[in-house]
Every structure is written in structure tokens, then in C-alpha cells.
């Protein structure tokens, strides 16, 4: 429920109501605005009704939060959230580009890619140290050694990092080396991991599941938020459909819809969304045009020798082309690159 207080309501009166909400076993929310204070209460609405708060003289009105996802909804927070990690930010008026290899393969490979993407405007470096692969015989990542290389690249280039965490047992090590944790598509509904990431307070990039609905994605984000972490970036990375021409079907409908329903920033992954490097640039332009807050793309200076997903990684010149072609689309959408 959302409780809107009258303009004359004081801070002391608001705190009294919040205490009553908490004492009733509900989760209180405090959302001071410019003109008035807005409060929230999450939990059993029948309990809230028994509090009879609408009889309080400082309460203007009470309305229910209609969506299943509460704290990530625009019903609770109308203004956009900006998520910051290191010197990067995602959301607001800035269009963020996160780039790097699918997998960390070696020091030379990672640093060379990182230098190129930073030179052309990427704000953060992505790279997988742990890789969930469909086949058990595919490259599974370098593990902790890969995390150390990401930390090294981050310190050398003053560039924050994004990397996927796959298990709760990896959390402590990941938080030591990585600036933003990624929840991959296969783990979007791993609720134990969502809660652990929420408790860590570490910024998180949450990817949509292969067959997940938009509501399921938002409810996964709600798990993280409810555990205490509001620093969530949503990522549309394509869904599995009957179409076989591309690796996935990139659902740009979802981006426009999400921007209406949630205050969280939304980025697009055209690399996984298409699986075809030649489609990454046009789909990145489309992501900017439809209102995304950024993109996360794969780049490799020698994709033919990549240990994973080389077919969808941009070469150095292609990444430069991407940044050049993105600019007018980003500006037309009212953002800066």
C-alpha cells in the first residue's frame, strides 16, 4: 500500500506511522518527496487495513500497489534509478556501453580488448571468469585467475568490471574482485543466489531468462531489492522462440514496456540476443532508439580464436564503428554517449 501524507504532515508524524507499520509486522517504506511525504507498507493488506491509517488526520489518501512486484515498480518510485559502480553509471541521461570478451582467456587477450573498448567510449569492462556452458566439454572459464585478471585490468585502466556469478559459494570471492555482479539468464530464478546478491548490496546486472516473461524478470529483481539491494540493472538478452535464424529473438518490446513499469535502468545485450556479430550494430542502434539505458556487447580482437562465442563478438574496428553509429540514435533518444 502507498500512504500519501498531507503537505502539512511533519517528519515526526511520518515516523510514528512507520513505527505502527513495522510493529504490525509489515515492511515500512519512507519516500520523502518535494511537496509531501509518501510512505509505503509491504505485506498482508488485511493487516494494514486493521491499522485504520486512513483515519489519521495527517494522511491524505491510501492506495494499493496493484503489481505483484512492489519496490521495483513505478507505483512506488516514479523517478528513474541510476546505478553506479566504480566510475560508471547506468540510467538517467547517460547511455552506457559495457564491453569486453565473453570469456577471460589470458592477460594479453583481456588487456588488449579492454584498451580498445575504453579508447572508443565503453564505461565498463565485461568478462566471464566462470562460464555456464551447455556442453560440459566447452571452456568453463579461468575461475579465480580470471577474476584476478579482471581486477588487474580495472586498476590499470580505471575501468569498473562486470562478471557473472553462478553460485552462492562464489559470492565472497566475486565481491572481492568485481564491481558489478551479473546474474545470467540460466540463474534468473535461482532464488538463493538472488537473495545472496541482494544481501551483498553489490550492484547487479540481472539478465532475463531464456523463456522468462517480463513479470518474472521483475519479480526476480524484486527478490534482490527485497533482500536489501536497490542497485539493479535489468538486461534484455533475447528469448527462445521457434525462430532458428538467430540464436535468440531480441525482444525490444520488453525494453519499452519495462521503462514504463519500473524505475530500474534497462540495458540490452544484442550479442546474445542475435548470436550474429553482423547484427549487433543495427540492434544496438534499435536499443538506443527504443529507450534503453545502455548496451552490453562482446568484443574480441581475434574472434576466430576465441574460446567461447567468437561468432557474436565484435572486432576492434567493428566496436569503433558501433560507437560511431550509436551516437545519433542516442542523441535522438535524449541521452548522451
N, C-alpha and C positions, 0 to 999 in steps of 0.2 A: 504494500500500500504506500502511496505517496501522500504526505501530510503537508499542505501548504499553510504556512502561518501568515497572519495578518501583518501588514507593513509596520504596525506599532509593536509587534512582538519583540521581546528582549532576548538576549543570549541566555539569561538565567531561566526564562520560561521555556526556551527550546531545550535546555539541558534537563529540566525537570521532566519534560515529555520523553526525551530519550531514555532517561533512567526508568520510567514506567514501562517503556517498551522492552528494555533489557531485562528488567525484573520479571516480566511476563514470559521470558524465555524466547523472545524474538530477537532478530538481529537488527540493531538500530543503524540508520544511515544519517549522516549530517551533511547537508548540501547547501551551504550559505550562498545566496545569490546577491545580485547588485541591489535589487529592490526589496527582497524579502527572503526569509529563511525557509528552506524546504527540507523536510525530514522524510525518512523512509523507514519502513518496517518490513522485514522479510521473515516469512514463516507462516504458520497457520492463521489464516484470515479470521477464523472463528474466535481465536484468542484475542486478536486485535479489536474485534467488534465488542468484546466484553469490556475493554478498557474505556469505551464510550468517549473517545477523544474528541468527537465532533461537538460534544457539549462544552469543551474547554473554550473560554472566551477569546483566547489568542489564536485559535485555529480557524482559518478561513474556509477550507474545504479539504475533503479526503477523497481520493480516487484510487481505484485498484490498478495494479500493474498487470496488464492483460496478457503479456507474453510469458512463456514458461521461463525464458532467460530474463533475469531481472537486472542485475548490476551492469551487464554489458549493453543494455537496451537504451535507446534514446529517450524512452519514457522517464528514466531515472536521471540521465545526464544528456542534455541537449547539445552541449558543445563538444567538439572533436577532441579526442585524447591524442597527445603527442608522446610517443615512446622514445626515450633517449637511452643510448648505451654508448659509453666512450664519448667520442666527439661527433657521433652520428645521431640523427633524429629521424623518426618516421612518423608522418602525419602533419597536419597543418598545411602551410603553403609551400612546403618543400617537397619535391618529387625525389625520392631516394632510390638510388641504384645500388644494389648489393650484388657483388660479382666475385667469381673465383671458380676453381675447379670443382668437379663433382667429388673427387677424392684427393686427399693429400697423398702424393706418391713419393716425393723426395724434397729435400731442402731447395735444390736448384729449381725444380718444377714449380713449387709453390711461390718462391720469391719472385721468379721471373713473371709469373702471371699476375701476382699482386702488384708489382711495379707498373705493369701495363694498365691494369684496370684503375688503379689510383691516378695514374697520369691523365687518364681520359675522363675522370669525374666520379668514379664509384666512391661511395661514402663508407662502405664496409666490405670486408672480405669474407666470403663464404668458402667452406671447405669441409669435406667429410673425413673425420678420423675413424668413426665407426660407421660401417655401411650395411644397411639391411638389403641383402640381395636375394632375388627369387631363387637362384641356384646356389646350393652350398659350395659349388666349385668356383664361383666367381670371387674376385678380390673383395675381401671383407673390411679393408681399411687397415691403417697402421696403428690404430689404438692410441695409447698414451703418447707414443713417439710422434704421432701426427698432431696431437694436441700441443705438444711442446713446440713443434714447428710453427703452428698457427700463432702461438704466443710470441715466438721469435719474430715472425713477420709483422705482427701487430706492433711490437715495440720498435722495430726498425723503421716502419713506415707511418707510425702514428695512425693506425687504421684499426678500428674495432673488428671483432670477428663474430661470425655466426657458424655454429656447428650443431649437428644433430645428436641428441641424447636418446639412447634406445632403451635403457633400463634404469630403474631406481638406483641400483647399485653403482651406476656411473656418475650419479649426481655430484658427489663431493669433488671428484677429480675434474669433471666438466666445469664446475663453478670456479675452480682454481685457475683454469687456463682460458676460458671462453667468456666473451662479453654478453652474448645473446644466445640462449639455448633454442634449438629448433626441435619441435615435435613433428616427426614425419607423418606422412599420410597413413602408414600402417599402424601408427600408435595414437591416432587422433582420439580413439575411445579406450585407450589404456588408462583407466581412471586412477589407478595407483600412481602412475607416472605424472598424470595431470595434477594430482594433489601435491606430489613431491615438488614439482616445478613451481606450483603456487606458493608453497611454504618457503621456497628458496628466495622469493622476491626478485629473482634474476629476470631481466627482460626475456620474453619468449616469442618466437615466431611459430605460430600454430598453423600447420598445413591441413587443408581439407582432405578427408579420407577419400579413397578411390571411388566409393559408392555412397558417400555421405550426403544427406540433404543439408540445405543451408541451416535449418533449425538445429540439426545435430551438431554442426560446426559451432554454432553459437552456444549451444549447451555445453560443449566441450570447453569453450572459452569461459563459460560460467563456472565450471569446476575450478579452473585456475584462479579466477577472480575471487571466488568464494573462499579459497584457501589462503587468501591474503595478498595476491599478486595482481595489481591492475595493469601491469606493463606488458600488454598482449598485442601482438601484431597478427592479424589474420592473413592467411595466404591461400588464394585460389590457385590450384596447381593442375586443374583438369580432372575430369571424372571419367570413369569407364563406361562406355556406351557400346552399342552394336557396331559403331564405325571402326574400321580397321586401317583406314588410310593413314591415320596418325596414331601416335602412342596413346593419347587420351583425347578427350574433347574438352577444349578450354572453355569453361563456362563464364563468359564475360557478363552474361545476365546477372550472375551471382554478385559481381562486383558492384554494379549499380544498385542492386537490391540491398546488399549489406550496408552500403553507405547511407541508405535511408533508415535502416533498422538499428544500427549500432553506432556508438561513438568511437569504437576502436578503429585504428588505421587498417587499411586493406592493401596488400601488395599482391602482385601476380607473378607466377612462375611460368613463363612461356617456354622454358626449356623442357620441363616435364610435361607441360600442357600439350606440347606438339610432338616432342621427340625428334624434331627435324630442324637442324640448325638454320636452314634457309627460311623457315617460318618464324624464327624467334624475333627478328627485327619487325616485320609487319604486325605481329601480335603484340609486341611491346608498344608500338605506336597506338594500337587499338586500346590497350590497357590504360594508357595515359588519357586517351580521348574519352573513355567511359567513366573516368573519375578515380582511378586507382591512386594510392598514395606513393607507389613505387613499384619496382620490379626486382626479382632476384633471378639472376641468369648464370648459366655455367659458361666458363671460358677456359680455354686450354691453348697454349701456344703451338702444340703439336697434337691435335685431336686424334690423328691416326695411330698414335702410340699411347693414348690414354687407357688407363686400366679399368675405367668404367664410364659409360655414357659418352664416349667420344663423338658419336654421331649427332649429338644435340649441343655440343659445346661450340661457342663462337671462337674463332681465331682472333689474334690480336687486331688485325686490320678490320675484321668484322665488328669487334667490340667498339672500335673507334667510329665506324660507320653507324652503329647503333646509337651512340651518344649524339652524333651529329643529326641524325634523322629524328631523334626523340624530341629535340628542343622545341620545334614549332608546335608540336602536339601538346607538350607540357604547358607551354605558354598559352595556347588556346584554351586549355582547361583551367587557367588562372593560377598556375603554380610556377615555381622556378626550379631549374635543374642544377 
